[in-house]
Amino acid sequence: MMQDFWKTAANNQLIPSHEWLLQGSVLNQHREALKHRLQGLCDNSETGSEQFDDHEMVYTLRGVEQSFKLNVRHALHHNDRPWHVRYVGNDMNKTPDIPVRSYIEAAVSDNITKFLTDMGFRFDYEFVARGFLYKRGKMKVTISTIFKLIQPGNTQDNNLEQVSASHLVELSVLTSVAENVEQDIKNFAEQLKPLVTLEKVDYRHLVS
C-alpha cells in the first residue's frame, strides 16, 4: 500500500521525482576554503550560506522480496518548521557517472514517526547532520558534519559524537522525468576541484 501511494505521487508529478546526486568529502582543514569557493559560485554569494541542524531517522518496512525505506527529518532549532518524510529509490541511470534516483518528499506533522510505526515500519537508525547549504539555480550543495547519538533519541550536544574528521559534501539536483542535467552537474563539480572530488558512490560495494 505504501509503495502504491508513493508511486502514484511520482507518476502525477506532485513533486520533483528524480534526484541526481554526486558525493564526496572534505577534511576539516579545507572546509573553509571550500565554503569560500561555493560562496563565489552560488546564488547566495552576498548573503552567504544557509545553515542547518537536522535530526534524521530512517524507518524500514521489510517485505518478502525487498525492504522499503523512508527518511524522516526535522530541524532541531526551528519548531515552527514542518517535519519531512522522504523516499529515495534505486539508481536508474545506466551510465557510470551520476546516479539518478526516484525521489519523493512531503511535509508532514511531528507525529509521523508514530504513524510509520503503526503502519508496520521499524526504526532503523538515526543521526544529526549540521552544516551549510548553497544553491545555484536548481543545483544544491551541502557540507554536512555527521554525528551519531550515543543515547538513542537524545539530540543534546553532550550526547553527540562526530563520526569522522571529514565532512560530507553532496551536490544534488531535483528534476522532472524529462530533464537531463548531467552536463551541468559535471561542469559545476569540476569547479570544486581540487578541494573536493565529487563522484558516484555505489553503496552496494561498500557493504559487500
DRENPA-3360 file (N, C-alpha, C; in nm, 2 decimals, always signed):
BEGIN
1 = MMQDFWKT = +0.08/-0.12/+0.00/+0.00/+0.00/+0.00/+0.09/+0.13/+0.00 ~ +0.19/+0.13/+0.08/+0.28/+0.25/+0.09/+0.35/+0.26/-0.05 ~ +0.40/+0.15/-0.11/+0.46/+0.17/-0.24/+0.37/+0.23/-0.34 ~ +0.24/+0.18/-0.34/+0.15/+0.23/-0.44/+0.12/+0.38/-0.42 ~ +0.12/+0.43/-0.29/+0.10/+0.57/-0.26/+0.21/+0.65/-0.32 ~ +0.34/+0.61/-0.29/+0.45/+0.69/-0.34/+0.46/+0.69/-0.49 ~ +0.44/+0.58/-0.55/+0.45/+0.57/-0.70/+0.34/+0.65/-0.76 ~ +0.22/+0.66/-0.71/+0.11/+0.74/-0.76/+0.15/+0.89/-0.75;
9 = AANNQLIP = +0.21/+0.93/-0.64/+0.25/+1.07/-0.62/+0.36/+1.10/-0.73 ~ +0.45/+1.01/-0.75/+0.56/+1.04/-0.85/+0.50/+1.05/-0.99 ~ +0.41/+0.96/-1.03/+0.35/+0.95/-1.16/+0.27/+1.07/-1.19 ~ +0.21/+1.13/-1.09/+0.13/+1.25/-1.11/+0.21/+1.38/-1.09 ~ +0.34/+1.36/-1.08/+0.43/+1.47/-1.07/+0.39/+1.58/-0.96 ~ +0.35/+1.53/-0.85/+0.31/+1.62/-0.74/+0.43/+1.70/-0.69 ~ +0.54/+1.64/-0.70/+0.67/+1.70/-0.66/+0.78/+1.65/-0.75 ~ +0.90/+1.71/-0.76/+1.00/+1.66/-0.84/+1.03/+1.51/-0.81;
17 = SHEWLLQG = +1.05/+1.43/-0.92/+1.05/+1.29/-0.90/+1.19/+1.22/-0.92 ~ +1.29/+1.30/-0.97/+1.42/+1.24/-0.99/+1.53/+1.33/-0.91 ~ +1.62/+1.25/-0.85/+1.73/+1.32/-0.79/+1.86/+1.28/-0.85 ~ +1.94/+1.37/-0.90/+2.08/+1.35/-0.95/+2.17/+1.38/-0.83 ~ +2.27/+1.29/-0.81/+2.35/+1.31/-0.68/+2.49/+1.27/-0.71 ~ +2.58/+1.36/-0.66/+2.73/+1.33/-0.65/+2.77/+1.35/-0.51 ~ +2.86/+1.27/-0.46/+2.91/+1.29/-0.32/+3.06/+1.29/-0.31 ~ +3.11/+1.35/-0.20/+3.25/+1.35/-0.17/+3.27/+1.39/-0.03;
25 = SVLNQHRE = +3.39/+1.41/+0.01/+3.42/+1.45/+0.15/+3.54/+1.55/+0.15 ~ +3.54/+1.64/+0.25/+3.64/+1.74/+0.26/+3.69/+1.74/+0.41 ~ +3.82/+1.74/+0.42/+3.88/+1.74/+0.56/+3.85/+1.87/+0.62 ~ +3.86/+1.87/+0.75/+3.82/+1.99/+0.83/+3.91/+2.11/+0.79 ~ +4.04/+2.09/+0.77/+4.13/+2.20/+0.74/+4.10/+2.26/+0.60 ~ +4.03/+2.19/+0.52/+4.00/+2.25/+0.38/+3.85/+2.30/+0.37 ~ +3.77/+2.28/+0.48/+3.63/+2.32/+0.47/+3.61/+2.47/+0.45 ~ +3.68/+2.55/+0.51/+3.66/+2.70/+0.49/+3.69/+2.74/+0.35;
33 = ALKHRLQG = +3.80/+2.68/+0.29/+3.83/+2.71/+0.15/+3.72/+2.67/+0.06 ~ +3.66/+2.56/+0.08/+3.55/+2.51/+0.00/+3.43/+2.60/+0.02 ~ +3.40/+2.64/+0.14/+3.29/+2.74/+0.16/+3.31/+2.87/+0.09 ~ +3.43/+2.92/+0.09/+3.46/+3.04/+0.01/+3.44/+3.02/-0.14 ~ +3.48/+2.91/-0.19/+3.47/+2.87/-0.33/+3.32/+2.87/-0.37 ~ +3.24/+2.80/-0.28/+3.10/+2.79/-0.31/+3.02/+2.92/-0.30 ~ +3.07/+3.00/-0.20/+3.00/+3.13/-0.19/+3.02/+3.22/-0.31 ~ +3.14/+3.21/-0.38/+3.16/+3.28/-0.50/+3.09/+3.22/-0.62;
41 = LCDNSETG = +3.06/+3.09/-0.62/+3.00/+3.03/-0.74/+2.84/+3.03/-0.73 ~ +2.79/+3.04/-0.61/+2.65/+3.01/-0.59/+2.56/+3.14/-0.59 ~ +2.43/+3.12/-0.59/+2.34/+3.23/-0.60/+2.34/+3.32/-0.47 ~ +2.37/+3.26/-0.35/+2.36/+3.33/-0.23/+2.50/+3.39/-0.20 ~ +2.57/+3.45/-0.30/+2.71/+3.49/-0.28/+2.72/+3.61/-0.18 ~ +2.61/+3.69/-0.18/+2.62/+3.81/-0.09/+2.57/+3.78/+0.05 ~ +2.47/+3.70/+0.06/+2.41/+3.67/+0.19/+2.48/+3.55/+0.26 ~ +2.56/+3.48/+0.19/+2.62/+3.36/+0.25/+2.54/+3.24/+0.24;
49 = SEQFDDHE = +2.58/+3.13/+0.31/+2.51/+3.01/+0.31/+2.40/+3.00/+0.41 ~ +2.31/+2.91/+0.38/+2.21/+2.88/+0.49/+2.26/+2.77/+0.58 ~ +2.24/+2.78/+0.71/+2.28/+2.68/+0.80/+2.17/+2.58/+0.84 ~ +2.20/+2.46/+0.86/+2.10/+2.36/+0.91/+2.16/+2.28/+1.02 ~ +2.07/+2.23/+1.10/+2.10/+2.14/+1.22/+1.98/+2.05/+1.23 ~ +1.99/+1.93/+1.16/+1.88/+1.84/+1.15/+1.90/+1.71/+1.21 ~ +1.79/+1.66/+1.26/+1.78/+1.52/+1.32/+1.71/+1.43/+1.21 ~ +1.78/+1.33/+1.17/+1.72/+1.24/+1.07/+1.71/+1.10/+1.12;
57 = MVYTLRGV = +1.60/+1.03/+1.09/+1.57/+0.90/+1.14/+1.53/+0.82/+1.01 ~ +1.57/+0.69/+1.01/+1.54/+0.60/+0.90/+1.45/+0.49/+0.94 ~ +1.34/+0.47/+0.87/+1.25/+0.36/+0.91/+1.24/+0.27/+0.79 ~ +1.22/+0.14/+0.82/+1.22/+0.03/+0.72/+1.10/-0.05/+0.73 ~ +1.04/-0.08/+0.62/+0.93/-0.17/+0.61/+0.98/-0.29/+0.53 ~ +0.99/-0.41/+0.60/+1.05/-0.52/+0.54/+0.95/-0.61/+0.48 ~ +0.97/-0.64/+0.35/+0.88/-0.72/+0.27/+0.94/-0.86/+0.24 ~ +0.86/-0.93/+0.16/+0.91/-1.07/+0.13/+1.02/-1.06/+0.03;
65 = EQSFKLNV = +1.02/-0.97/-0.07/+1.12/-0.96/-0.17/+1.22/-0.85/-0.15 ~ +1.18/-0.74/-0.09/+1.27/-0.63/-0.07/+1.22/-0.54/+0.04 ~ +1.31/-0.46/+0.10/+1.27/-0.37/+0.21/+1.24/-0.23/+0.14 ~ +1.17/-0.15/+0.22/+1.12/-0.02/+0.18/+1.16/+0.08/+0.28 ~ +1.24/+0.18/+0.25/+1.29/+0.28/+0.35/+1.23/+0.42/+0.33 ~ +1.21/+0.48/+0.44/+1.17/+0.62/+0.45/+1.26/+0.70/+0.54 ~ +1.30/+0.82/+0.50/+1.38/+0.90/+0.59/+1.29/+1.01/+0.64 ~ +1.30/+1.03/+0.77/+1.22/+1.14/+0.84/+1.32/+1.24/+0.90;
73 = RHALHHND = +1.30/+1.37/+0.86/+1.40/+1.47/+0.90/+1.32/+1.59/+0.96 ~ +1.38/+1.65/+1.07/+1.33/+1.77/+1.12/+1.44/+1.86/+1.17 ~ +1.41/+1.99/+1.17/+1.51/+2.09/+1.22/+1.51/+2.09/+1.37 ~ +1.62/+2.09/+1.43/+1.63/+2.08/+1.58/+1.60/+2.22/+1.64 ~ +1.62/+2.33/+1.58/+1.61/+2.46/+1.65/+1.50/+2.54/+1.58 ~ +1.41/+2.48/+1.50/+1.31/+2.56/+1.44/+1.18/+2.48/+1.45 ~ +1.12/+2.49/+1.57/+1.00/+2.41/+1.59/+0.88/+2.45/+1.51 ~ +0.88/+2.57/+1.45/+0.77/+2.61/+1.36/+0.78/+2.55/+1.22;
81 = RPWHVRYV = +0.89/+2.49/+1.19/+0.90/+2.43/+1.06/+0.84/+2.29/+1.05 ~ +0.78/+2.25/+0.94/+0.73/+2.11/+0.94/+0.83/+2.00/+0.93 ~ +0.80/+1.88/+0.97/+0.89/+1.77/+0.95/+0.88/+1.73/+0.80 ~ +0.97/+1.65/+0.76/+0.97/+1.60/+0.62/+0.99/+1.45/+0.62 ~ +0.92/+1.38/+0.53/+0.95/+1.24/+0.50/+0.99/+1.23/+0.36 ~ +1.09/+1.14/+0.34/+1.15/+1.13/+0.20/+1.17/+0.99/+0.16 ~ +1.13/+0.96/+0.04/+1.16/+0.83/-0.02/+1.26/+0.85/-0.13 ~ +1.37/+0.76/-0.13/+1.47/+0.77/-0.23/+1.48/+0.62/-0.29;
89 = GNDMNKTP = +1.46/+0.61/-0.42/+1.47/+0.48/-0.49/+1.61/+0.44/-0.52 ~ +1.62/+0.33/-0.60/+1.75/+0.28/-0.65/+1.79/+0.36/-0.77 ~ +1.92/+0.35/-0.80/+1.98/+0.42/-0.92/+1.92/+0.37/-1.05 ~ +1.87/+0.46/-1.13/+1.80/+0.43/-1.25/+1.89/+0.46/-1.37 ~ +2.00/+0.53/-1.35/+2.09/+0.57/-1.46/+2.19/+0.46/-1.50 ~ +2.19/+0.43/-1.62/+2.27/+0.32/-1.67/+2.42/+0.36/-1.70 ~ +2.44/+0.50/-1.70/+2.58/+0.54/-1.72/+2.65/+0.54/-1.58 ~ +2.79/+0.53/-1.59/+2.86/+0.52/-1.47/+2.89/+0.65/-1.39;
97 = DIPVRSYI = +2.85/+0.76/-1.44/+2.90/+0.89/-1.39/+2.81/+0.95/-1.28 ~ +2.68/+0.96/-1.30/+2.60/+1.02/-1.20/+2.47/+0.94/-1.17 ~ +2.45/+0.90/-1.05/+2.33/+0.82/-1.02/+2.20/+0.91/-1.03 ~ +2.09/+0.85/-1.08/+1.97/+0.92/-1.08/+1.86/+0.83/-1.01 ~ +1.80/+0.88/-0.91/+1.71/+0.80/-0.83/+1.57/+0.87/-0.82 ~ +1.47/+0.79/-0.81/+1.34/+0.84/-0.79/+1.34/+0.90/-0.65 ~ +1.27/+1.01/-0.64/+1.28/+1.09/-0.52/+1.14/+1.16/-0.49 ~ +1.09/+1.13/-0.37/+0.96/+1.19/-0.33/+0.98/+1.25/-0.19;
105 = EAAVSDNI = +0.94/+1.37/-0.17/+0.94/+1.43/-0.03/+0.82/+1.51/+0.00 ~ +0.77/+1.50/+0.12/+0.65/+1.57/+0.16/+0.66/+1.62/+0.30 ~ +0.60/+1.74/+0.32/+0.60/+1.80/+0.46/+0.49/+1.72/+0.54 ~ +0.52/+1.69/+0.66/+0.43/+1.61/+0.75/+0.43/+1.67/+0.89 ~ +0.34/+1.63/+0.97/+0.33/+1.67/+1.11/+0.43/+1.59/+1.19 ~ +0.45/+1.64/+1.32/+0.55/+1.58/+1.40/+0.51/+1.44/+1.46 ~ +0.39/+1.39/+1.43/+0.36/+1.26/+1.47/+0.38/+1.15/+1.37 ~ +0.46/+1.19/+1.27/+0.49/+1.10/+1.16/+0.56/+0.97/+1.20;
113 = TKFLTDMG = +0.64/+0.97/+1.30/+0.71/+0.85/+1.35/+0.61/+0.75/+1.41 ~ +0.51/+0.80/+1.48/+0.41/+0.71/+1.54/+0.33/+0.65/+1.42 ~ +0.30/+0.74/+1.32/+0.22/+0.69/+1.21/+0.29/+0.57/+1.14 ~ +0.42/+0.59/+1.11/+0.50/+0.49/+1.04/+0.51/+0.36/+1.12 ~ +0.53/+0.38/+1.25/+0.53/+0.26/+1.34/+0.40/+0.18/+1.34 ~ +0.29/+0.26/+1.34/+0.15/+0.20/+1.33/+0.13/+0.13/+1.19 ~ +0.20/+0.18/+1.09/+0.19/+0.12/+0.96/+0.28/-0.01/+0.94 ~ +0.36/-0.04/+1.04/+0.45/-0.16/+1.03/+0.59/-0.13/+1.01;
121 = FRFDYEFV = +0.63/+0.00/+0.99/+0.77/+0.04/+0.98/+0.84/+0.02/+1.11 ~ +0.97/-0.02/+1.10/+1.06/-0.03/+1.21/+1.17/+0.07/+1.21 ~ +1.20/+0.13/+1.33/+1.31/+0.23/+1.34/+1.44/+0.16/+1.31 ~ +1.52/+0.22/+1.22/+1.64/+0.15/+1.18/+1.76/+0.22/+1.24 ~ +1.78/+0.35/+1.21/+1.90/+0.42/+1.27/+1.87/+0.57/+1.26 ~ +1.95/+0.65/+1.33/+1.93/+0.80/+1.33/+2.07/+0.87/+1.34 ~ +2.07/+0.99/+1.30/+2.19/+1.07/+1.31/+2.15/+1.22/+1.31 ~ +2.25/+1.31/+1.34/+2.23/+1.45/+1.33/+2.32/+1.50/+1.23;
129 = ARGFLYKR = +2.27/+1.59/+1.14/+2.35/+1.65/+1.03/+2.35/+1.80/+1.05 ~ +2.47/+1.86/+1.06/+2.49/+2.00/+1.08/+2.58/+2.05/+0.97 ~ +2.54/+2.17/+0.91/+2.62/+2.22/+0.81/+2.57/+2.34/+0.73 ~ +2.61/+2.35/+0.61/+2.58/+2.47/+0.53/+2.52/+2.43/+0.39 ~ +2.43/+2.51/+0.35/+2.36/+2.48/+0.22/+2.38/+2.60/+0.12 ~ +2.42/+2.56/+0.00/+2.44/+2.66/-0.11/+2.35/+2.62/-0.23 ~ +2.31/+2.72/-0.30/+2.22/+2.69/-0.42/+2.27/+2.77/-0.54 ~ +2.27/+2.70/-0.65/+2.29/+2.76/-0.78/+2.19/+2.71/-0.88;
137 = GKMKVTIS = +2.09/+2.80/-0.91/+1.98/+2.75/-0.99/+1.91/+2.63/-0.92 ~ +1.90/+2.52/-1.00/+1.84/+2.40/-0.94/+1.93/+2.32/-0.86 ~ +2.06/+2.35/-0.87/+2.16/+2.27/-0.80/+2.17/+2.31/-0.65 ~ +2.19/+2.21/-0.57/+2.21/+2.23/-0.43/+2.33/+2.16/-0.38 ~ +2.41/+2.24/-0.30/+2.54/+2.18/-0.24/+2.53/+2.19/-0.09 ~ +2.55/+2.08/-0.02/+2.55/+2.08/+0.12/+2.69/+2.03/+0.17 ~ +2.74/+2.09/+0.28/+2.85/+2.05/+0.35/+2.80/+2.01/+0.49 ~ +2.81/+1.88/+0.52/+2.75/+1.83/+0.64/+2.85/+1.76/+0.73;
145 = TIFKLIQP = +2.84/+1.79/+0.86/+2.91/+1.72/+0.96/+2.81/+1.62/+1.03 ~ +2.84/+1.49/+1.03/+2.75/+1.39/+1.07/+2.79/+1.34/+1.21 ~ +2.68/+1.34/+1.30/+2.70/+1.30/+1.44/+2.61/+1.18/+1.47 ~ +2.67/+1.08/+1.54/+2.58/+0.97/+1.59/+2.54/+1.01/+1.73 ~ +2.43/+0.95/+1.77/+2.37/+0.97/+1.90/+2.41/+0.86/+2.00 ~ +2.48/+0.90/+2.10/+2.53/+0.80/+2.20/+2.42/+0.73/+2.27 ~ +2.32/+0.81/+2.31/+2.20/+0.76/+2.37/+2.08/+0.78/+2.27 ~ +2.01/+0.68/+2.22/+1.91/+0.69/+2.12/+1.81/+0.80/+2.16;
153 = GNTQDNNL = +1.77/+0.88/+2.06/+1.67/+0.98/+2.08/+1.71/+1.11/+2.14 ~ +1.83/+1.12/+2.20/+1.88/+1.24/+2.27/+1.97/+1.32/+2.18 ~ +1.92/+1.43/+2.13/+1.99/+1.52/+2.04/+2.07/+1.63/+2.10 ~ +2.08/+1.63/+2.24/+2.16/+1.73/+2.30/+2.31/+1.72/+2.26 ~ +2.38/+1.83/+2.26/+2.51/+1.84/+2.22/+2.60/+1.74/+2.29 ~ +2.58/+1.72/+2.42/+2.67/+1.64/+2.50/+2.64/+1.49/+2.48 ~ +2.54/+1.46/+2.39/+2.51/+1.32/+2.35/+2.55/+1.29/+2.21 ~ +2.62/+1.38/+2.14/+2.65/+1.37/+2.00/+2.80/+1.34/+1.99;
161 = EQVSASHL = +2.83/+1.25/+1.90/+2.97/+1.21/+1.87/+3.00/+1.22/+1.72 ~ +3.09/+1.31/+1.68/+3.12/+1.32/+1.54/+3.18/+1.19/+1.48 ~ +3.12/+1.15/+1.37/+3.16/+1.01/+1.32/+3.29/+1.02/+1.24 ~ +3.34/+1.13/+1.19/+3.46/+1.14/+1.11/+3.52/+1.28/+1.12 ~ +3.65/+1.28/+1.09/+3.72/+1.41/+1.09/+3.69/+1.49/+0.96 ~ +3.62/+1.42/+0.86/+3.59/+1.49/+0.74/+3.44/+1.52/+0.73 ~ +3.40/+1.60/+0.63/+3.27/+1.64/+0.62/+3.21/+1.60/+0.49 ~ +3.08/+1.55/+0.49/+3.02/+1.50/+0.37/+2.98/+1.62/+0.28;
169 = VELSVLTS = +3.01/+1.61/+0.15/+2.97/+1.71/+0.06/+2.88/+1.64/-0.05 ~ +2.77/+1.70/-0.07/+2.67/+1.65/-0.17/+2.63/+1.75/-0.26 ~ +2.63/+1.72/-0.39/+2.58/+1.81/-0.50/+2.46/+1.73/-0.56 ~ +2.34/+1.80/-0.55/+2.22/+1.73/-0.60/+2.13/+1.82/-0.68 ~ +2.05/+1.77/-0.76/+1.95/+1.84/-0.84/+1.82/+1.76/-0.84 ~ +1.71/+1.82/-0.82/+1.58/+1.76/-0.83/+1.52/+1.80/-0.96 ~ +1.47/+1.71/-1.04/+1.42/+1.74/-1.18/+1.29/+1.66/-1.20 ~ +1.23/+1.69/-1.31/+1.12/+1.61/-1.36/+1.18/+1.50/-1.44;
177 = VAENVEQD = +1.09/+1.41/-1.48/+1.14/+1.29/-1.55/+1.21/+1.32/-1.68 ~ +1.16/+1.43/-1.75/+1.21/+1.46/-1.88/+1.35/+1.53/-1.88 ~ +1.39/+1.59/-1.77/+1.51/+1.68/-1.77/+1.63/+1.60/-1.76 ~ +1.74/+1.65/-1.83/+1.87/+1.59/-1.82/+1.97/+1.70/-1.78 ~ +2.03/+1.69/-1.66/+2.12/+1.79/-1.61/+2.26/+1.74/-1.59 ~ +2.29/+1.63/-1.65/+2.41/+1.56/-1.63/+2.53/+1.65/-1.66 ~ +2.53/+1.72/-1.77/+2.65/+1.80/-1.81/+2.66/+1.92/-1.72 ~ +2.55/+1.98/-1.67/+2.56/+2.09/-1.58/+2.62/+2.05/-1.45;
185 = IKNFAEQL = +2.58/+1.93/-1.40/+2.64/+1.88/-1.27/+2.79/+1.86/-1.29 ~ +2.83/+1.79/-1.40/+2.97/+1.76/-1.42/+3.05/+1.89/-1.42 ~ +3.00/+1.99/-1.50/+3.08/+2.12/-1.51/+3.09/+2.19/-1.37 ~ +2.99/+2.19/-1.29/+3.00/+2.25/-1.16/+3.09/+2.17/-1.07 ~ +3.08/+2.04/-1.07/+3.17/+1.96/-0.99/+3.32/+1.98/-1.02 ~ +3.35/+2.01/-1.15/+3.49/+2.04/-1.19/+3.54/+2.16/-1.13 ~ +3.45/+2.26/-1.11/+3.49/+2.39/-1.05/+3.53/+2.38/-0.90 ~ +3.49/+2.27/-0.84/+3.52/+2.25/-0.70/+3.65/+2.17/-0.67;
193 = KPLVTLEK = +3.71/+2.12/-0.78/+3.84/+2.05/-0.76/+3.95/+2.16/-0.75 ~ +4.06/+2.13/-0.68/+4.09/+2.00/-0.61/+4.04/+2.00/-0.47 ~ +3.96/+2.10/-0.42/+3.92/+2.10/-0.28/+3.84/+1.98/-0.25 ~ +3.75/+1.93/-0.34/+3.67/+1.82/-0.32/+3.65/+1.75/-0.45 ~ +3.65/+1.62/-0.46/+3.62/+1.54/-0.57/+3.48/+1.48/-0.55 ~ +3.39/+1.52/-0.63/+3.25/+1.46/-0.62/+3.23/+1.35/-0.72 ~ +3.18/+1.24/-0.68/+3.17/+1.13/-0.77/+3.05/+1.04/-0.73 ~ +3.02/+0.94/-0.81/+2.91/+0.85/-0.78/+2.96/+0.75/-0.68;
201 = VDYRHLVS = +2.88/+0.73/-0.58/+2.91/+0.63/-0.47/+2.81/+0.51/-0.48 ~ +2.87/+0.39/-0.50/+2.79/+0.27/-0.51/+2.79/+0.21/-0.37 ~ +2.68/+0.22/-0.29/+2.68/+0.17/-0.16/+2.67/+0.02/-0.15 ~ +2.64/-0.04/-0.26/+2.63/-0.19/-0.27/+2.78/-0.25/-0.25 ~ +2.88/-0.17/-0.31/+3.01/-0.22/-0.29/+3.06/-0.20/-0.15 ~ +3.01/-0.09/-0.09/+3.06/-0.07/+0.05/+3.02/-0.17/+0.15 ~ +2.91/-0.23/+0.13/+2.85/-0.33/+0.22/+2.88/-0.47/+0.18 ~ +2.94/-0.49/+0.06/+2.96/-0.63/+0.01/+3.08/-0.69/+0.07;
% end
